[in-house]
Amino acid sequence: MDAPIGPGNPCWIDLQVPRLDQHAALRAFLTALLGWEWQLGGPEMGWYSQATVAGDPVLGLGVSAGAAPRPLVHFAVADVAAAVSRAEELGATVLLAPQDVADLGTTAIVRDPVGVATGLWQAGTFAGFGRMFEAGAPGWFDHLSRDAAAAAAFYCALTGATLSSPDPAMRILAHGDRWFASLTERADAGEGQWMPVYGAADLDAARATTVAHGGTVVVHEMPVPGTVITVVADPVVRASWTLMAPGAS
């Protein structure tokens, strides 16, 4: 399914690994796990490569010495300078001031008031995800922190989302009737992070593939509203990858 990208929606995921050999090994694992193909970048762009599903981009993977291998979720914005200013007003810290990326667009990175790094993307020739809500593509975004209420207030104000709470333990961000992200609170979340969720055609096969390639199944299976998820850790940088069964949207 085409990605519903517009201001206020997640539009891209970046991941950086510290070494080039890890870049190659992680690509191989993710190809086996999610069926991804790759458009490879060269050293002039930090080996930045795009994972694709049927030719459409779903994630970027680069190499940066000392990088923590955590996904960086970007939100689409109409004016990145204005979005950064608004984020600061709401208590965020600027980690990367607006910076042009050739003719592709303009990026910035902020640390939200609860400590989670988040990207902002003003599209030029590149809008972001080419596919969502299907096998191999992103379909959900979970924000993990120690203060979900503060995170919810920040992202609602920044993105124009509304907060939906179908039960007291859930906080869901929505645009109109379309839910797109959850906000999870855990005392042990540390500085927190965004955790994208990817579609998988067969969770049993995904778990078997993970183990066969040296990875670990962290959460075997857990029901969540509308679907079932599993969480695995890759064998390269031990990052967590959350996969959901077909049918979620």
C-alpha positions as CSV (number, residue, x, y, z in Angstrom):
1,M,0.0,0.0,0.0
2,D,1.3,3.5,-0.8
3,A,2.5,5.4,2.2
4,P,0.2,8.2,3.4
5,I,2.9,10.7,3.8
6,G,2.0,14.3,4.7
7,P,3.0,16.9,7.4
8,G,2.7,15.4,10.8
9,N,3.2,11.7,9.7
10,P,6.2,9.5,10.1
11,C,7.9,9.5,6.7
12,W,11.3,7.8,7.1
13,I,13.6,5.6,9.3
14,D,17.4,5.9,9.5
15,L,19.7,3.5,11.1
16,Q,23.5,3.9,11.5
17,V,26.0,1.2,12.4
18,P,29.6,1.8,13.5
19,R,31.4,-0.3,11.0
20,L,31.3,-1.2,7.3
21,D,31.4,-5.0,8.0
22,Q,28.4,-4.6,10.2
23,H,26.6,-2.7,7.4
24,A,27.1,-5.7,5.1
25,A,26.2,-8.3,7.7
26,L,23.0,-6.4,8.8
27,R,21.9,-6.0,5.2
28,A,22.2,-9.7,4.6
29,F,20.2,-10.5,7.8
30,L,17.4,-8.1,6.9
31,T,17.2,-9.4,3.4
32,A,16.6,-12.9,4.8
33,L,14.2,-11.6,7.4
34,L,12.1,-9.1,5.5
35,G,12.9,-9.8,1.8
36,W,14.5,-6.4,1.4
37,E,16.6,-5.5,-1.7
38,W,19.1,-2.6,-1.5
39,Q,20.1,0.4,-3.4
40,L,23.7,0.8,-2.2
41,G,25.5,4.0,-1.6
42,G,29.2,4.7,-1.7
43,P,31.8,6.2,0.7
44,E,31.0,9.7,-0.3
45,M,27.6,9.3,1.4
46,G,28.7,7.3,4.3
47,W,27.7,4.1,2.6
48,Y,24.1,5.2,3.0
49,S,21.9,2.6,1.4
50,Q,18.1,2.3,1.0
51,A,16.2,-0.9,1.7
52,T,13.4,-1.4,-0.8
53,V,10.2,-3.5,-1.2
54,A,9.3,-4.0,-4.9
55,G,11.6,-1.0,-5.7
56,D,10.0,1.3,-3.2
57,P,12.2,2.7,-0.3
58,V,11.4,1.7,3.3
59,L,14.5,2.4,5.4
60,G,18.0,4.0,5.2
61,L,21.1,2.3,6.5
62,G,24.5,4.1,6.9
63,V,27.8,3.8,8.6
64,S,29.0,6.3,11.3
65,A,31.8,5.6,13.7
66,G,30.6,5.4,17.3
67,A,26.9,5.4,16.2
68,A,24.4,3.7,18.5
69,P,22.3,1.4,16.3
70,R,18.9,2.8,17.1
71,P,16.3,3.7,14.5
72,L,15.7,7.4,14.0
73,V,12.1,8.1,12.9
74,H,11.5,11.2,10.9
75,F,8.3,13.2,10.7
76,A,7.3,15.0,7.5
77,V,7.0,18.7,8.0
78,A,6.1,21.5,5.6
79,D,8.8,23.9,6.9
80,V,11.6,22.3,8.8
81,A,12.9,25.6,10.3
82,A,9.5,26.4,11.7
83,A,9.1,22.9,13.0
84,V,12.5,23.1,14.8
85,S,11.5,26.4,16.3
86,R,8.2,25.0,17.5
87,A,9.9,21.9,18.9
88,E,12.2,24.1,21.0
89,E,9.2,26.0,22.3
90,L,7.7,22.7,23.4
91,G,10.9,21.8,25.3
92,A,12.9,19.9,22.7
93,T,16.7,20.2,22.2
94,V,18.1,20.7,18.8
95,L,20.7,18.0,17.9
96,L,21.1,18.9,14.3
97,A,20.0,22.2,12.9
98,P,18.2,22.2,9.5
99,Q,20.6,20.9,6.8
100,D,20.0,20.4,3.1
101,V,20.6,16.9,1.7
102,A,21.4,17.7,-1.9
103,D,18.0,18.2,-3.7
104,L,16.4,15.4,-1.7
105,G,15.1,17.6,1.1
106,T,16.1,19.3,4.4
107,T,16.6,17.4,7.6
108,A,16.9,18.3,11.3
109,I,17.1,16.2,14.5
110,V,15.6,17.2,17.9
111,R,15.6,15.4,21.2
112,D,12.1,15.5,22.5
113,P,11.3,16.6,26.1
114,V,11.5,13.0,27.4
115,G,14.9,12.2,25.8
116,V,14.1,10.5,22.5
117,A,15.8,11.6,19.2
118,T,13.4,12.4,16.4
119,G,14.0,13.5,12.9
120,L,12.2,16.2,10.9
121,W,12.1,16.1,7.1
122,Q,11.0,18.7,4.6
123,A,10.8,16.9,1.3
124,G,12.5,18.0,-1.9
125,T,12.7,15.3,-4.5
126,F,12.4,12.5,-1.8
127,A,9.3,12.2,0.3
128,G,10.2,9.1,2.3
129,F,8.5,5.7,2.5
130,G,7.3,4.3,-0.8
131,R,5.2,1.6,0.9
132,M,3.5,1.0,4.2
133,F,1.1,-1.5,5.8
134,E,2.4,-4.6,4.0
135,A,5.0,-7.3,4.4
136,G,8.5,-5.8,4.6
137,A,7.2,-2.2,5.1
138,P,6.6,-0.1,8.1
139,G,3.1,-0.1,9.6
140,W,3.3,1.3,13.0
141,F,5.6,3.4,15.3
142,D,6.0,2.9,19.0
143,H,7.6,5.6,21.2
144,L,9.2,4.2,24.3
145,S,10.0,6.5,27.2
146,R,9.7,6.9,31.0
147,D,6.9,9.6,30.6
148,A,4.3,8.8,28.0
149,A,2.0,11.6,29.0
150,A,4.7,14.2,28.4
151,A,5.6,12.6,25.1
152,A,2.0,12.6,24.0
153,A,1.6,16.3,24.8
154,F,4.7,17.1,22.8
155,Y,3.9,15.1,19.6
156,C,0.2,16.3,19.6
157,A,1.4,19.9,19.7
158,L,4.2,19.4,17.2
159,T,2.4,17.3,14.6
160,G,-1.3,18.3,15.0
161,A,-2.2,14.7,16.0
162,T,-4.9,13.9,18.5
163,L,-4.6,11.6,21.4
164,S,-6.8,8.5,21.6
165,S,-6.9,6.2,24.7
166,P,-9.0,3.2,24.0
167,D,-8.1,2.0,27.5
168,P,-6.2,3.6,30.4
169,A,-3.0,1.8,29.6
170,M,-2.8,3.0,26.0
171,R,-1.9,6.3,24.4
172,I,-2.4,6.4,20.6
173,L,-1.6,9.3,18.2
174,A,-4.0,9.7,15.4
175,H,-4.8,12.0,12.4
176,G,-8.5,11.9,12.0
177,D,-9.6,8.3,12.3
178,R,-6.1,6.9,11.3
179,W,-4.0,5.7,14.2
180,F,-0.3,5.8,13.5
181,A,1.8,5.6,16.7
182,S,1.6,4.4,20.3
183,L,3.3,5.9,23.3
184,T,4.6,3.3,25.7
185,E,5.8,4.1,29.3
186,R,8.4,1.9,31.0
187,A,10.4,2.7,34.1
188,D,13.5,1.0,32.6
189,A,13.3,2.9,29.2
190,G,16.4,4.9,29.9
191,E,16.7,7.7,27.3
192,G,14.0,6.0,25.3
193,Q,13.6,5.5,21.6
194,W,11.3,5.1,18.6
195,M,10.6,1.5,17.7
196,P,9.2,1.1,14.2
197,V,7.0,-2.0,13.5
198,Y,7.3,-3.8,10.2
199,G,4.9,-6.1,8.5
200,A,5.9,-9.8,8.2
201,A,4.0,-12.3,6.0
202,D,4.6,-15.2,8.5
203,L,5.8,-14.6,12.1
204,D,6.7,-18.3,12.6
205,A,9.0,-18.1,9.5
206,A,10.4,-14.8,10.7
207,R,11.3,-16.3,14.1
208,A,12.9,-19.3,12.5
209,T,14.9,-17.1,10.1
210,T,16.1,-15.0,13.0
211,V,17.4,-18.0,14.9
212,A,18.9,-19.7,11.8
213,H,21.0,-16.5,11.1
214,G,22.2,-16.2,14.7
215,G,19.7,-13.7,16.0
216,T,17.5,-14.0,19.1
217,V,13.7,-14.0,19.6
218,V,13.1,-11.5,22.4
219,V,9.3,-11.6,22.5
220,H,7.9,-14.8,20.9
221,E,4.3,-13.5,20.3
222,M,2.2,-10.8,21.9
223,P,-1.3,-9.7,21.0
224,V,-1.8,-6.0,20.5
225,P,-5.0,-4.2,19.2
226,G,-5.7,-5.4,15.7
227,T,-2.8,-7.8,15.3
228,V,0.0,-9.8,16.9
229,I,3.7,-8.9,17.2
230,T,7.0,-10.6,17.7
231,V,10.3,-8.9,18.6
232,V,13.7,-10.2,17.5
233,A,17.3,-9.0,17.9
234,D,19.6,-9.2,14.9
235,P,22.9,-11.0,15.2
236,V,25.0,-8.1,14.1
237,V,24.4,-5.1,16.4
238,R,21.7,-6.7,18.6
239,A,19.1,-4.0,17.7
240,S,15.5,-4.9,18.3
241,W,13.1,-5.4,15.3
242,T,9.4,-5.6,15.9
243,L,7.3,-7.5,13.4
244,M,3.6,-7.6,13.1
245,A,1.3,-10.1,11.5
246,P,-0.6,-9.2,8.3
247,G,-3.8,-7.3,8.4
248,A,-2.8,-4.3,10.6
249,S,-3.2,-0.8,9.3
